[in-house]
Amino acid sequence: MTELSPEQATVAARYRTFAAEEVHGVSPSYERLTLEVADSREILDFLLGFPSARRQPNLLLAASRIVAGRVPDKDHLIELIRDPEGRLRTLMLSRTTQTNEAARCAVLLPVLASLPPPLALIEVGASAGLCLLPDRYGYDYGARRIAGAPGSPTFRCVVQGSAPIPAAAPTIVWRAGLDLSPIDLGSEADTAWLEALVWPEQEHRRRHLQQAIAVARAAPPRVVRGDLLHDLDALIAQAPAGTTLVVFHSAALAYVTPRATRLRFVERLRRTRATWISNEAPGVFPDILAQAPAPMPPSRFLLAVDGVPKAWTGPHGQSLEWFA
Ligand SMILES: C[S@@+](CC[C@H](N)C(=O)[O-])C[C@H]1O[C@@H](n2cnc3c(N)ncnc32)[C@H](O)[C@@H]1O
């Protein structure tokens, strides 16, 4: 291939990084396809037709899987790009990456259970609200298991350090989510989108998602449409008195840019009565990261309570390395 333009090279690098650091050893089909994308000038040009935030590998991969009905190979992806109806393009413009990983409750639960009950929960960036139901799932922490509601998923979480693993889930008397674009669990198209966001070879994640959706449909959590910066106060005002109010977020604040906006969100939140739980990629809050012990392990999130780091966590809730 002749030399890429700087813009093409930037997108190609993003896809190569995704292949090497995110899906390598986890999803061979996505690793192959994202490397092919990085080598295809036509696909790179297609991606350059979108705003930067929509050039994301996860968005292209999930949308192309929905349109193709399977993971396409490079030639099939190019056919989708050339399709005069533009279904792939339309989907990539109308959807965002809203992966809702209920298994992240496994790393939130020890912190939630250490707060005075009963709890009132608000999740900002809640997607479908599956992480608002930590008391309805089962957990396997190795040395300790917690049973969930019948038919619920059991999330396995490998624990290191002296994490305060509870004997039971805490009492949650009120819960609500806030999202720019809530996923409707009653909509086939919305739940198909959630499923498409799970990487192809991760059958256990897909099964857990389906189980979590079934649990949530039995008593759906309320997720309000709104922006975490402008609409949180109104939700906080609805939380019942006599509860420990928790505002948490997981894999959401990275989407809030620029960083100054994140800091404004934190400043406003810290002026309320809420306990703040953050479970995000370490770079999202550099001030919290600066307080965490070195070295930072690769491919982890950082769990913090009221700005104090507590643990490294597996991005899909699969591990908890407690250092606090
Ligand atoms: C990757 S999903 C994570 C969902 C869930 N927290 C989890 O861990 O499974 C991120 C969510 O944050 C939402 N989001 C992004 N920016 C937001 C904002 N400014 N206000 C409210 N929600 C936002 C997106 O719409 C998306 O549903």
The ligand as an SDF file (V2000), in Angstrom:
LIG
                    3D

 27 29  0  0  0  0  0  0  0  0999 V2000
  -20.2170    2.0610   27.6230 C   0  0  0  0  0  0  0  0  0  0  0  0
  -21.7850    2.4870   28.2940 S   0  0  0  0  0  0  0  0  0  0  0  0
  -21.6000    1.8700   29.9500 C   0  0  0  0  0  0  0  0  0  0  0  0
  -22.9190    1.4370   30.5390 C   0  0  0  0  0  0  0  0  0  0  0  0
  -22.8630    0.9530   31.9760 C   0  0  0  0  0  0  0  0  0  0  0  0
  -22.3630    2.0010   32.8410 N   0  0  0  0  0  0  0  0  0  0  0  0
  -22.0020   -0.2740   32.1480 C   0  0  0  0  0  0  0  0  0  0  0  0
  -20.9710   -0.2060   32.8280 O   0  0  0  0  0  0  0  0  0  0  0  0
  -22.3740   -1.3300   31.6470 O   0  0  0  0  0  0  0  0  0  0  0  0
  -21.6230    4.2560   28.5310 C   0  0  0  0  0  0  0  0  0  0  0  0
  -22.9760    4.9650   28.6340 C   0  0  0  0  0  0  0  0  0  0  0  0
  -22.7320    6.3160   29.0470 O   0  0  0  0  0  0  0  0  0  0  0  0
  -23.7110    7.1320   28.4180 C   0  0  0  0  0  0  0  0  0  0  0  0
  -23.2400    8.5270   28.4480 N   0  0  0  0  0  0  0  0  0  0  0  0
  -22.1690    9.0460   27.8110 C   0  0  0  0  0  0  0  0  0  0  0  0
  -22.0670   10.3690   28.0720 N   0  0  0  0  0  0  0  0  0  0  0  0
  -23.0900   10.6860   28.9090 C   0  0  0  0  0  0  0  0  0  0  0  0
  -23.5390   11.9050   29.5180 C   0  0  0  0  0  0  0  0  0  0  0  0
  -22.9010   13.0590   29.3160 N   0  0  0  0  0  0  0  0  0  0  0  0
  -24.6280   11.8550   30.3060 N   0  0  0  0  0  0  0  0  0  0  0  0
  -25.3030   10.6950   30.5030 C   0  0  0  0  0  0  0  0  0  0  0  0
  -24.9290    9.5100   29.9340 N   0  0  0  0  0  0  0  0  0  0  0  0
  -23.8440    9.5070   29.1480 C   0  0  0  0  0  0  0  0  0  0  0  0
  -23.8240    6.5300   27.0240 C   0  0  0  0  0  0  0  0  0  0  0  0
  -25.0410    6.9040   26.3890 O   0  0  0  0  0  0  0  0  0  0  0  0
  -23.7310    5.0350   27.3260 C   0  0  0  0  0  0  0  0  0  0  0  0
  -25.0030    4.4470   27.4620 O   0  0  0  0  0  0  0  0  0  0  0  0
  1  2  1  0
  2  3  1  0
  2 10  1  0
  3  4  1  0
  4  5  1  0
  5  6  1  0
  5  7  1  0
  7  8  2  0
  7  9  1  0
 10 11  1  0
 11 12  1  0
 11 26  1  0
 12 13  1  0
 13 14  1  0
 13 24  1  0
 14 15  1  0
 14 23  1  0
 15 16  2  0
 16 17  1  0
 17 18  1  0
 17 23  2  0
 18 19  1  0
 18 20  2  0
 20 21  1  0
 21 22  2  0
 22 23  1  0
 24 25  1  0
 24 26  1  0
 26 27  1  0
M  CHG  2   2   1   9  -1
M  END
$$$$
